[in-house]
Amino acid sequence: MTKAEFVEKIFSKANLASKTQAEAALDATIATIVEALKGGDSVVFTGFGSFKVAERAARKGRNPRSGEEIVIPATKIVKFTPGKMLKDAVK
């Protein structure tokens, strides 16, 4: 599903006045989630799932071209854990 299709679904299900309002609501939601994750918080939607930031440790890897061993630096990643309602709906 593309963003435009998602906005269309929000527009029809929420009975908003325009698709512009639906898109603004989606953009605000995404921006709020990003801000919370940047600040180190987790975002939990009970039943749907939770987003959290996890640390990935530095590790050794190989350059596929030369075969040379390289060090892949530590980084932060976003993890999503689905909630019970979402898991049950997808089964």
Phi, psi and omega per residue, in radians:
M1 nan 2.293 3.122
T2 -1.499 2.965 3.116
K3 -1.075 -0.713 3.140
A4 -1.085 -0.727 3.099
E5 -1.144 -0.680 3.129
F6 -1.141 -0.751 3.098
V7 -1.061 -0.720 3.108
E8 -1.045 -0.744 3.116
K9 -1.127 -0.771 3.116
I10 -1.071 -0.776 3.140
F11 -1.006 -0.807 -3.080
S12 -1.318 -0.628 -3.095
K13 -1.399 -0.525 -3.083
A14 -1.655 -0.041 -3.128
N15 0.918 0.811 3.116
L16 -1.409 2.807 -3.093
A17 -1.223 -0.542 -3.118
S18 -2.642 2.831 3.074
K19 -1.192 -0.464 3.095
T20 -1.088 -0.716 3.086
Q21 -1.133 -0.701 3.126
A22 -1.107 -0.749 3.130
E23 -1.168 -0.678 3.100
A24 -1.111 -0.700 3.115
A25 -1.127 -0.749 3.114
L26 -1.119 -0.802 3.131
D27 -1.064 -0.709 3.124
A28 -1.148 -0.694 3.117
T29 -1.105 -0.832 -3.138
I30 -1.109 -0.747 3.132
A31 -1.088 -0.679 3.133
T32 -1.169 -0.717 3.106
I33 -1.117 -0.767 -3.140
V34 -1.089 -0.775 3.119
E35 -1.058 -0.751 -3.139
A36 -1.117 -0.762 -3.140
L37 -1.173 -0.666 3.075
K38 -1.053 -0.649 -3.132
G39 -1.370 -0.015 3.105
G40 1.585 0.043 3.115
D41 -1.467 2.811 2.988
S42 -1.810 2.741 -3.140
V43 -2.076 2.126 -3.068
V44 -2.105 2.185 2.984
F45 -1.957 1.798 -3.059
T46 -0.944 2.231 -3.126
G47 1.582 -0.648 -3.122
F48 -1.472 -0.922 -3.140
G49 2.716 -3.064 -3.121
S50 -2.423 2.553 3.060
F51 -1.896 2.382 3.060
K52 -2.598 2.755 3.122
V53 -1.662 2.295 3.110
A54 -2.151 2.693 3.114
E55 -1.685 2.317 3.042
R56 -1.835 2.145 -3.078
A57 -1.204 2.746 3.047
A58 -1.128 2.572 -3.129
R59 -2.611 2.902 3.120
K60 -1.618 2.511 3.091
G61 -2.476 -3.068 3.129
R62 -2.227 2.435 3.007
N63 -1.266 2.085 -3.066
P64 -1.141 -0.428 3.132
R65 -1.341 -0.879 -3.023
S66 -1.733 -0.289 -3.085
G67 1.392 -0.009 -3.123
E68 -1.183 2.427 3.104
E69 -1.332 2.346 3.135
I70 -2.261 2.829 3.079
V71 -1.805 2.127 3.082
I72 -1.576 2.098 -3.030
P73 -1.201 2.775 3.066
A74 -1.126 2.619 -3.131
T75 -2.670 2.919 3.066
K76 -1.810 2.464 3.105
I77 -2.278 2.774 3.077
V78 -1.722 2.274 3.097
K79 -1.997 2.439 3.059
F80 -2.030 2.251 3.079
T81 -2.012 2.040 -3.114
P82 -1.210 2.572 3.111
G83 -1.538 3.011 -3.085
K84 -1.035 -0.796 -3.121
M85 -1.033 -0.761 -3.139
L86 -1.174 -0.761 3.115
K87 -1.040 -0.796 -3.128
D88 -1.149 -0.642 -3.124
A89 -1.179 -0.555 -3.079
V90 -1.463 -0.403 -3.108
K91 -1.020 nan nan
